[in-house]
Amino acid sequence: MNISESELLDALRDAATQPDARPDGALTRTELCEALGIGRGAIQARLVALVKSGQMECIWIPTTDIAGRASRVPAYRMIAPSIVSKIAPKKKGKR
């Protein structure tokens, strides 16, 4: 299955509004894969592009691994549009 960056953003937006969502609205790659029904490879390139464009950010969230040890894993969340407009590179117009 092929997914666009806008579909990934929509999925993040929808997941962040679910009752069991984290307060920070972040999702791990595994959670994104489960929510969208696609593999990690299909999501990875789009996550990289969205982080580079300033529409998403990667944060580290606490979790517990299978052996019960505390660890941290990367998760992704949307950046508010007002913040994106401040940090996004300005497009130069033709002169």
C-alpha positions as CSV (number, residue, x, y, z in Angstrom):
1,M,0.0,0.0,0.0
2,N,1.3,3.4,-0.9
3,I,0.5,6.4,1.4
4,S,1.1,10.1,0.8
5,E,2.5,12.6,3.2
6,S,-0.9,14.2,3.6
7,E,-2.6,10.9,4.4
8,L,0.1,10.3,7.0
9,L,-0.6,13.8,8.5
10,D,-4.3,13.0,8.5
11,A,-3.7,9.7,10.3
12,L,-1.6,11.5,12.9
13,R,-4.3,14.2,13.4
14,D,-7.0,11.5,13.8
15,A,-5.0,9.4,16.2
16,A,-4.1,12.4,18.4
17,T,-7.8,13.0,19.0
18,Q,-8.6,9.4,20.2
19,P,-9.5,9.0,23.8
20,D,-6.5,6.8,24.5
21,A,-4.0,9.1,22.8
22,R,-1.0,10.4,24.6
23,P,-1.2,14.0,25.9
24,D,1.6,15.0,23.6
25,G,-0.2,13.6,20.5
26,A,2.9,11.6,19.5
27,L,2.8,8.1,17.8
28,T,5.6,5.6,17.4
29,R,6.3,4.1,14.0
30,T,4.8,0.8,15.2
31,E,1.6,2.6,16.2
32,L,1.4,4.4,12.9
33,C,1.9,1.1,11.0
34,E,-0.9,-0.5,13.0
35,A,-3.3,2.5,12.6
36,L,-2.7,2.6,8.8
37,G,-2.2,-1.1,8.1
38,I,1.1,-0.7,6.3
39,G,4.7,-1.6,6.9
40,R,7.5,0.4,8.6
41,G,9.4,0.9,5.3
42,A,6.4,2.6,3.7
43,I,6.2,5.1,6.5
44,Q,9.8,5.8,7.1
45,A,10.6,8.0,4.0
46,R,7.5,10.1,4.6
47,L,8.3,10.6,8.2
48,V,11.8,11.8,7.3
49,A,10.4,14.2,4.7
50,L,7.8,15.6,7.1
51,V,10.3,16.1,9.8
52,K,12.7,17.9,7.4
53,S,9.9,20.1,6.2
54,G,9.1,21.2,9.7
55,Q,5.6,19.8,9.8
56,M,6.4,17.1,12.3
57,E,8.9,16.5,15.0
58,C,10.5,13.5,16.5
59,I,10.4,13.2,20.3
60,W,11.5,10.5,22.7
61,I,8.8,8.9,24.8
62,P,9.2,6.6,27.8
63,T,8.2,3.0,27.4
64,T,8.8,-0.4,28.9
65,D,10.3,-3.2,26.8
66,I,9.3,-6.8,26.8
67,A,11.7,-7.6,29.7
68,G,10.1,-4.9,31.8
69,R,13.0,-2.4,31.5
70,A,12.3,1.3,31.1
71,S,13.5,2.8,27.9
72,R,12.7,5.5,25.4
73,V,11.6,5.2,21.8
74,P,11.2,7.8,19.0
75,A,7.7,9.0,18.4
76,Y,6.4,11.6,15.9
77,R,3.9,14.4,16.4
78,M,2.6,17.3,14.3
79,I,3.9,20.8,14.9
80,A,1.1,23.4,15.1
81,P,0.6,25.3,11.8
82,S,1.4,28.6,13.5
83,I,4.8,27.3,14.5
84,V,5.4,25.7,11.1
85,S,4.8,29.1,9.4
86,K,7.4,30.7,11.6
87,I,10.1,28.0,11.1
88,A,9.5,26.9,7.5
89,P,11.9,28.3,4.9
90,K,10.4,31.2,2.9
91,K,10.0,30.5,-0.8
92,K,11.7,33.0,-3.0
93,G,9.5,34.5,-5.7
94,K,10.7,35.1,-9.2
95,R,12.2,38.4,-10.0
